[in-house]
Amino acid sequence: MRSDIENFCNLCKTCEAFRKAVPKHRAPLQSIQTDRPFQLVCTDITELPVTSLGNRYVLVVQDHFTKYVNAYAMSDQKAATVAQLLCERYIPEHGVPEELLSDQGRQYESEIIHTICQRLQMTKKRTSPYHPRGNGMVERFNRTLKEQLARLIQDYGGEWDHYLPAVVLSFNSTPHSSTGYSPYFLAHGREPRLPANVHISSPKVSDCPQNYGSELATRMDAAFETVLLHREEQKQKREYYYNKDTRFRPYAYGDLVWIDDPTTRRQKLSPNWTGPFKVVLSPSYSLPFLEQSRLTLPPAGKRKPKGTGSLRQADMDAAGG
């Protein structure tokens, strides 16, 4: 009798929907690998309060290998504005990157951005939907940027676009934890002459341009090798601490799953889970695409990819009833 009651409750679809959220499954950490400057450039747009100059957004462009950042104040976030800054400001300074990684914002998915990438033979990549951590490096810089701007405004007053260049210079001239070098050094082969150092004579590097060129090449080869070793150590540490408590279950075609929906949990009497949904495609082992498990299915364009961290396995019998 007891087991029959337990089985009946376990197969109750309503009970499944209201079940308390369980510790989330998540896919093992996967790190992006680059081995040279401007192989992969990551970009994002962050919003800040409107200034007297009309600036409201910051276009952030960061090289994955060197961590070097460029940040441009913008009054709007239109695709044409982003394209203009990339073509007239970023590329003339650094050259054409091999790959460009962004989220799936309308600006980056626009025809003009794809045309630029195609003509310049720049591979366009994008993060997974609903998973901005795929562009985590830029997201972390955005947090740093906002924190530093807030502190400067608190201490000295003024508006954020006045301090933006100084914050970027400070970041680029500070050794990065993942490389051991400053982004400026890895991008330029030397440290910047900062305002605080104007009274200190710069070290003499070489007597002639030819010697400087060969010495620079030797210096950068050694630095890049050190960066790769240092970054591998940091990568292993991150993966160890991230993956040690990972509970991951890859989903296959036909699996039924519930979706953890935070928006419904804000309402006290609403269910914690929505669904069930059927897995219809899995382009990556951590990002299955879902379809409603109903007789009338929505069109292909309505299929939604969800990260495994927001899913829970559904009982086949419960889903059916």
Secondary structure, DSSP 8 states (H G I E B T S, - for coil): -HHHHHHHHHT-HHHHHHS----------------STTSEEEEEEEE----TT---EEEEEEETTT--EEEEEES---HHHHHHHIIIIIHHHH---SEEEE-S-TTTTSHHHHHHHHHTT-EEEE--TT-GGGGHHHHHHHHHHHHHHHHHHHHH-S-HHHHHHHHHHHHHTS--TTTSS-HHHHHHSS----GGGTTS------SSHHHHHHHHHHHHHHHHHHHHHHHHHHHHHHHHHHHTT-------TT-EEEEE-HHHHTSTTS-SEEEEEEEEEEEETTEEEEEE-SSS---GGG-EE--GGGEEE--HHHHH-
